[in-house]
């Protein structure tokens, strides 16, 4: 059996994927992968996701240069989530220019931004 056949893809042919900084352990982002994205990620050791909004493969960093170099891939105990332990090139995983997509924290009933913008997104995504 092919290792990809052991992944229980959901009804849309996807599985959740969590990218975690291999050094700090910080969760950087959560995205989705289809079979081809996971296959390419394993082959290239760089994160490739499935963009549900654009309905196509999305190579992390293809526009920004903020590639995720994959050090390790893991499948959780329920086999419904992939964990990518990555080296985040440039230290920015979020399209907002922050280290992590999880930059807001619930405090007293409000979402508070806790992480600084490391680079202005308009400088990252020049057309």
Secondary structure, DSSP 8 states (H G I E B T S, - for coil): --GGGGS---TTSEEEEEEEETTT--EEEEEEEEHHHHHHHHHHSB-EEEETTTTEEEETTTTTS--EEEEEEEE-TTS-EEEEEEEEGGG--STTSSS-S--EEEETTEEEE-S--SS-HHHHS--
